Amino acid sequence: MARTKDFDENEVLAKAIQLFWYKGYNGTSMQDLVDSLGISRSSLYDTYTDKHTLFIKALESYQNTGAAKIQAIVDHSGSAKETVKKLLEFVTNELLGDKQQKGCFIVNAEVEVAPHDAEVNNMVCRNDQQMEDAFFRVIQRGKDNGEIKNQQDTRALARFIFNTVKGMRVTAKSITDKSVFDDIIQLTISALD
């Protein structure tokens, strides 16, 4: 008969996200995981096989949670410009609400791990495409109804705004002045005119 787990996998995964996000993949040792997750080394291996598998599961969980929040904003906002602004404000609030200034877990993984790990690189690319596509749909909706006047290619505008988001996520690792992000948001929205 299989042993039942004496821990909550979702809770362990949430702790793993925070640890990897804070220390990075390479900076997190197996002993760090055992100490922080509150499970034995054997349970860690039995459940997740190895550190890399746990990292992938943590990244997937983080990505799925973020994608759901982004989709909720896209689905429940008003005008296209208002939606883009709400998305940018959401990113800003998430970043500035983090007192450890960890930035974005996915961007951190993109810089640290993706250049050497095809699986992480594919995950980052999928995430980036989902975000770009969300901006594309919102901008196209605004163009279709005449709200967005910018005649630039919709895909190019979506890429520009998503690249701005990535820049904000890196900037937040060293700057916490909300007025800096407010300026970025205002200028980004003006690019849609």
N, C-alpha and C positions, 0 to 999 in steps of 0.2 A: 504494500500500500504506500502511495506517495505521501510524503510529509507535507503538512500544511505549513504555510509560511506564518511566522509569528511577527510579521511586520506589514504595514500598509505600503504597497508598491508605489501608489501615487504620492504618498508622503515622502518616501525615499527618493523618488524621481524629482520632486520639487526641491529637496535639499541638494541633490546632485546638480540640478540646474544652477542653483545659487553658488555652489562651490566652483564648478567649472567656469561660470560666468565671471566670478571674482578672481580666481587664480589662473584661469586658462587651462587648456588641455595639458600642456607640457608641465605646467607648474603644479598640477594636482597629482599627488602620488596615490598609490593604492592605500597607504596608511592614512592619508588625508581623508579618503573616501570612507574607510572603515570608521575612523574617529568621528567624522561629521555626519554620516548617515545613520549611525547607531545600530549597524548590523554587523554580524561577524564576516570575516573575510570569506569563509566558506559559503555563507548565504549570498554574499555579493557575487561570487563566481557561479554558484548554482543558478542564480536568477538572471544575471547579465552576461555571463561567460567571461568577459574581460572589460577593462577600462574603456576601450574603444567602443564596444557595443553599448555600454552605459552612456557614453558621450553622445552617440548617435541618437539614442532614445531621448536623452535630455534635450538635444537640439530639435528633434522632431516635436516634442511636447511644447517647447518654447515657441516654435514656428506655428504650430496649430493654434495655440492660444492667441498669438498675435494676429494671425490671419482672421480668426473669428471676430476679434475686436475691430479690425479694419473693415471687414465685411459688414458688421453691424452699423458702423458709421456711414458707409456707402449706402446701405439699405434704408437708413432712417434719417437722412439729412435732406435739406431742401434743395436749394439751387446748386448748380455745379460749383460755382466759386465758393459758396458757403461750405460745401462738402470738402473741397480741397483744403480750405482754411481749417475746418474741423479736424481733418486728417493730420495736418501739420501741427496743430495745437495739441492733438492727442500725443503725437511723437514727442513734442517738447515737454509736455507734462509728465510723461513716463520717464523721460531722461532726467529732468530736473528734480523729480520726486525721489530719485535714487541717491541717497546721501553718500554712497560708496563710489559714485561716479564710474560705474562699470561700463557705461556706454550701452551698446546693443550686443547681446550674446551672439547673434548671427554675424554681425559685422566683425566682432572679435574673432570668431571661428574662421571667417573668410580670410582675415589677415594672417592668423597664426597657423591654421591647420589646412585650409583648402589648397594652398599651393602644393602640398605634399600628399594629399589624401583625396582621391577621386570621388569617394562616396560623399565626403563633406562638401567638396566642390560642387557636385551635382545637387545636393540639398540647397546650397546657397544660391545656385543659379535658378533652381525652381522657385525658391522664395522670392528672389529678385524679380523674376518674370511675373509672379502673382501680384506683387506690389505694383509693378509697372502697368500691368493689365488693369488693375483697379483704377489707377489714375487715368489710363486711356479711356475706360468706359465713362468715367465721370466727365472728362474733358469733351469727349465726343458728344455726350448728352448735352453739354452746354453749348457746343457748336451747333448741334441740330436744332436747338430751340432758340438760337440767336443770342444767347447770353454771353458766350465767349466769342470775342471778335477777332482774336489773334488768328491770322491765316497760316501760321506755321503748321507743318504736318502734325497731326494729333499724336502720332507715336513719338515724334521728336519732343513734343511738349511733355508728354508723360515721362519720357526718359530724363528730361531736364529736371522735372520736379522730383522724381525718385532719386536722382543723383544728389539733389539738394537735401533730401531726407538722409541719405547716407552721410553726407557731410555734417549734418546736424548731429548725427549719432556719434561721429568721431569728435566733433567739437565739444560735446557734452562731457567728454572724459577729462577736460581741463578747464572748461569755462562753465560757470553756473549762473551767470548774469542773464536773467530772463529777457532783459531789453535787447540783448544780442539776438536772441531767437525771435523776438517780436519783429525786429528789423528784417530778419531773413524771411519770415512768413509774409510780411507786408510786401517786400520786393518780389517774392515768388508769385504772390497773387496778382501783382501788377503785370507780370509777364503774360497773363492771360488776356489782357485788354488789347 
